[in-house]
Amino acid sequence: METFGCQMNVADTDRMELLLFQSGYLRTPHVEDADLVLVNTCSIRDKAEQKVFSLFGGLKPLKQSNPDLILGVAGCLAQQEQTALINRIPFLDFVVGPDAVESIQHIVQRVNQGEGPVIWTEFDSHKNYSIPEQPLIKNPGPSAFVNIIKGCDKFCSFCVVPYTRGREKSREAEEIYAEIRQLVDKGAKEIILLGQNVNAYGKRGLQQPLAFHELLYGVSEIEGVERLRFTTSHPMDFTPELIQAYCDIDILMNHLHLPVQCGNNRILELMRRSHTIEWYMDLIEQLKSKVPDIALSTDIIVGFPGETREEFEETLNLMEQVKFSSSYMFAYSPRPNTPALEMADDIPYEEKQDRLQQIIQLQNRLTKENGQAFIGKEVEVLIESTTSRKGMSFKGRNPHYWSVMFKGGEDRLKPGDVARVRVEETSGHVLRGSWAANRRRSARGEL
């Protein structure tokens, strides 16, 4: 199984692995040993698509030498391209969209019975979103993803998500709570709630109406949950009650990913983002007034159709004002079925790349400046795994979602423990340091 794209795709792959296990499949890390190869895809950027086609080019000889090998594509690219994928990769056995996750056993069974290629890209007709409970086949690890809402109703002009994952549908709270209890029982300490627009949770379709901030309070009461996070949020669905939740919920970590996309109001309007820069900055100020040490990350697109050099520079100014700890940065590329596809893609490739490099360089500086604030201080790290890189012993994350690697404690610590670490140096978005033994721990940590 290979996964491209967002955390929701990672969670969907884990779900398909669990369901396929019930059908007798066991995941192998070696593609040459596989009876089934499943690639869960992303279509948010052209580069992600090209990686998928390159991967299948490498799989073609395996299929030629073993015709019984089943090859399948799942996810957003499958939903977007459908039969066109079969035309481009004729040795595929199935193409299934994101809403087919729960049907993966049935789809593979049809292929095994000689049917194919199977194409399953219909959106489900249910008003809400349900993931039936299944026994876990492996421990989730210290940090676990939980899908709570799928789809998006925002229809930003550059984005394919509403067309590949459909409209917003939320899961019933009790179903979410049950999954989290199961994950905690298997060893999870941190829960990350997922959605393309996670803070739109509960807006429609629930039998028992519940707002997103109320769901957070509910999760915080589940015994064994030591850390709570969520991603990705839309600024227009960020409420005062959600800001207050950061103050009230001790286990809600001081990190927020809040995509702004660009720093100019005219381009934001063309993007159909619904918010202005003034509105976004006011929200940031409200957050910082309540949670002064909150770490902020974002998404930024440069080179959107019609963006002038002056408008691009407003994005640089915005980044300087907010001082994001990290950013996901992209040069605009046209996507099928989106309104922006009708706009003239009038900015030369070289200019897009120049702007992209400028924001990368700026973000690298901002990340370095943010990281310097940790040096000499102690941070709390949820250990995710051991490591031997650069003489370190463990790696994990602090409350502000910085990756942390540290040495010491080999005879006393293990993944899943929370350790206090004295930060000694930074590299990119990684902090490095040493275990501060026998220090008293708090719930959220301090910057």
FENZIBEL-V6779 format. One record per backbone hydrogen bond with DSSP energy under -0.5 kcal/mol. NH is the residue of the N-H (numbers start at 0). CO is the residue of the C=O. If there is no record, write none. Layout:
[[NH:CO] [NH:CO]]
This chain:
[[1:37] [3:39] [8:5] [9:5] [10:6] [11:7] [12:8] [13:9] [14:10] [15:11] [16:12] [17:13] [18:14] [19:15] [20:16] [21:17] [22:18] [22:19] [23:20] [24:19] [30:28] [32:29] [33:30] [36:69] [38:71] [39:1] [39:37] [40:38] [40:73] [48:44] [49:45] [50:46] [51:47] [52:48] [53:49] [54:50] [55:51] [56:52] [57:53] [58:54] [59:55] [61:58] [62:58] [63:59] [64:60] [65:61] [68:65] [69:34] [70:68] [71:36] [72:93] [73:38] [74:95] [75:40] [78:74] [79:75] [80:76] [81:77] [83:80] [84:81] [85:81] [86:82] [87:83] [88:84] [91:88] [92:70] [93:70] [94:117] [95:72] [96:119] [97:163] [99:96] [100:97] [102:99] [103:100] [106:102] [107:103] [108:104] [109:105] [110:106] [111:107] [112:108] [113:110] [114:109] [117:92] [119:94] [128:169] [143:189] [145:191] [147:193] [148:193] [149:168] [151:165] [156:270] [158:155] [162:159] [163:159] [163:160] [164:160] [165:160] [168:149] [169:203] [170:147] [174:171] [175:171] [176:172] [177:173] [178:174] [179:175] [180:176] [181:177] [182:178] [183:179] [184:180] [185:181] [186:183] [187:182] [188:141] [189:141] [190:226] [191:143] [192:190] [192:228] [193:145] [194:230] [197:194] [197:231] [199:196] [200:197] [202:199] [208:206] [211:200] [214:210] [215:211] [216:212] [217:213] [218:214] [219:215] [220:216] [220:217] [221:218] [222:220] [224:221] [225:188] [225:223] [226:188] [227:250] [228:190] [230:192] [232:256] [236:233] [237:234] [238:236] [242:238] [243:239] [244:240] [245:241] [245:242] [246:242] [246:243] [247:243] [248:244] [249:247] [251:248] [252:227] [252:250] [254:252] [255:294] [257:255] [257:296] [258:232] [259:298] [260:298] [261:259] [267:263] [268:264] [269:265] [270:266] [271:267] [271:268] [272:267] [279:275] [280:276] [281:277] [282:278] [283:279] [284:280] [285:281] [286:282] [287:283] [288:284] [289:285] [290:286] [293:290] [294:253] [296:255] [297:325] [299:327] [300:260] [301:329] [306:303] [311:307] [312:308] [313:309] [314:310] [314:311] [315:311] [316:312] [317:313] [318:314] [319:315] [320:316] [321:317] [322:318] [323:318] [324:295] [325:295] [327:297] [328:326] [329:299] [331:301] [337:334] [339:156] [340:337] [341:338] [342:339] [344:342] [345:343] [347:345] [351:347] [352:348] [353:349] [354:350] [355:351] [356:352] [357:353] [358:354] [359:355] [360:356] [361:357] [362:358] [363:359] [364:360] [365:361] [366:362] [367:363] [368:364] [369:365] [370:366] [371:367] [372:368] [372:369] [373:370] [374:370] [374:371] [375:422] [376:373] [378:420] [380:418] [381:396] [382:380] [382:416] [383:394] [384:394] [386:392] [390:387] [391:388] [392:405] [393:405] [394:384] [395:403] [396:381] [397:401] [400:397] [402:428] [403:395] [404:430] [405:393] [406:432] [411:408] [412:408] [415:382] [416:413] [418:380] [418:416] [420:378] [421:433] [422:376] [422:420] [423:431] [424:431] [426:429] [429:426] [430:402] [431:424] [432:404] [433:421] [434:406] [435:419] [436:434] [438:435]]
